Amino acid sequence: MTLLDRLRDLIGPAHVLTGDDTAGYRDDWTGHYHWTPLAVLRPGSTEEVSAVLRLASETGTPVVPVGGNTGMNGGAAAEGALMLSLARMNRLREVNPAARTITAEAGVILETLHDEAARHGLVFPLTFGAKGSAMVGGFLSTNAGGSNVLRYGNARALCLGIEVVLADGRVMNLLTGLHKDNSGYDLRDLMIGAEGTLGVITAAVLKLAPAPVAHATALLGMDTLEGALALLHRLQAGSGGAVEAFEFMPAHYMERLGRLKPELACPFEPCAVNVMVEIATTIAGEDPVERLETLLESALEDGSLTEAVVATSEAQRRRLWTMRESAAEITFVQPVMVDTDVALPLDRLQEFLTRMELRLATLDPEAEVFLVAHLGDGNIHYSVYPGRDEASHLAAIRAAIAGEAVALGGSFSAEHGVGLSKRATLAAHKDPVALSVMAAIKAALDPKGILNPGKMLP
């Protein structure tokens, strides 16, 4: 009996895809990575995932978990491997408004969490552009961030408990809704952000928060990043910490957006620094628009702000968000690019941009830079369209970006994970002792190396 026959017996013939039936699973959405899996498996339960991994462990067959396949760094590339799609595991096991938690399986789409929370007057605050296709297992495995990290934190901060299937098929049940639990090593946080290299997340208990009853959203223009950050601190203080998003779109971003999507053109002549800000309130009767307008008027009067357009309707608010959420679409319009995802201390952001400008002037004078940032948490999506496309040249640009970020106390991987594209960077910049500990953990939990091989660890 072949391996595929045994898999068909475990999860059903309809859920073991081979040959042409795997066509929709052979590429990532960026177009940078392509592969041919041995098969695509679509288990429908934790028990089926467990059975698959027991068999994979027995036969030494590599397994690559995949959710919505919205990753940016090749983390789901599965050449010759069993691709484990969690899409059928899409049940909401429990919604507990009193405890402010929702227990969801790995295949639940992020937007479904938003909709279900809203039905109970609550919110699951993690959000980003791929919310209509990204899944629970994926955003936990990469510790995704997005636009609301400033107020609510990233995926790890929003997760209370997880269920994980280990490489040998054992199920580790950490599905607790507790906010405090110091009963041993924090294995939950170890699995979050591990990109499926230590185990397959099959379910999670996630935190909900009170739903805002009103938002105030504005597009602002100013001259410098330093001025923008000073304004952020001013808005935080003046709103009682209610700033949920503070998103940076430089002039070149606005110009390309207006060219490719005229309906989303900037309502004023783009400034060097353009920021979409949103504050929210959960207090009935409170008007955040009035509060934001008062704060912005003061900034306009003292010259720290040049332009300000405040949304006066939900349609206008959605338009501003669409301007920001179009980032991926308008970034990937040129085929050869170096796309990176760095994090910097807030007070080193401008220094990073200045240093990179100097580095690229020497390394590739013809290069074009395109960037957008979650400014409030120091996360810059820094992309380069190079003047030439040799692999060694692209690697040199990527190394320069990572090196400058790390030299300034930052990280070469803010929210998109390591995957394939950042393995060499990890080896170059991660503390050697930390790398050895990571390797020891991998060896202990996955001694045969079957879980997402070739990812994360150098």
HELIX and SHEET records of a PDB file:
HELIX    1   1 LEU A    3  ILE A   11  1                                   9    
HELIX    2   2 PRO A   13  HIS A   15  5                                   3    
HELIX    3   3 GLY A   19  TYR A   25  5                                   7    
HELIX    4   4 THR A   46  THR A   59  1                                  14    
HELIX    5   5 LEU A  110  ARG A  119  1                                  10    
HELIX    6   6 VAL A  136  SER A  141  1                                   6    
HELIX    7   7 VAL A  149  TYR A  152  1                                   4    
HELIX    8   8 ARG A  156  LEU A  158  5                                   3    
HELIX    9   9 LEU A  187  MET A  191  1                                   5    
HELIX   10  10 LEU A  225  SER A  239  1                                  15    
HELIX   11  11 ALA A  251  LEU A  260  1                                  10    
HELIX   12  12 PRO A  262  LEU A  264  5                                   3    
HELIX   13  13 PRO A  288  GLU A  301  1                                  14    
HELIX   14  14 GLU A  314  GLU A  325  1                                  12    
HELIX   15  15 ALA A  327  THR A  331  1                                   5    
HELIX   16  16 LEU A  346  ARG A  348  5                                   3    
HELIX   17  17 LEU A  349  LEU A  363  1                                  15    
HELIX   18  18 LEU A  375  ASP A  377  5                                   3    
HELIX   19  19 ALA A  391  ALA A  407  1                                  17    
HELIX   20  20 ARG A  423  HIS A  429  1                                   7    
HELIX   21  21 PRO A  432  LEU A  445  1                                  14    
SHEET    1   A 4 VAL A  16  LEU A  17  0                                        
SHEET    2   A 4 ALA A  39  LEU A  41 -1                                        
SHEET    3   A 4 LEU A  82  SER A  85  1                                        
SHEET    4   A 4 VAL A  63  VAL A  66  1                                        
SHEET    1   B 5 LEU A  92  ASN A  96  0                                        
SHEET    2   B 5 THR A 101  GLU A 105 -1                                        
SHEET    3   B 5 VAL A 200  LYS A 207 -1                                        
SHEET    4   B 5 CYS A 159  VAL A 165 -1                                        
SHEET    5   B 5 VAL A 171  LEU A 174 -1                                        
SHEET    1   C 2 LEU A 122  VAL A 123  0                                        
SHEET    2   C 2 ALA A 209  PRO A 210 -1                                        
SHEET    1   D 7 GLU A 307  VAL A 310  0                                        
SHEET    2   D 7 ALA A 214  MET A 222 -1                                        
SHEET    3   D 7 VAL A 273  THR A 281 -1                                        
SHEET    4   D 7 VAL A 243  PRO A 250 -1                                        
SHEET    5   D 7 GLU A 368  HIS A 374 -1                                        
SHEET    6   D 7 ASN A 379  TYR A 385 -1                                        
SHEET    7   D 7 VAL A 338  ALA A 343 -1                                        
END                                                                             
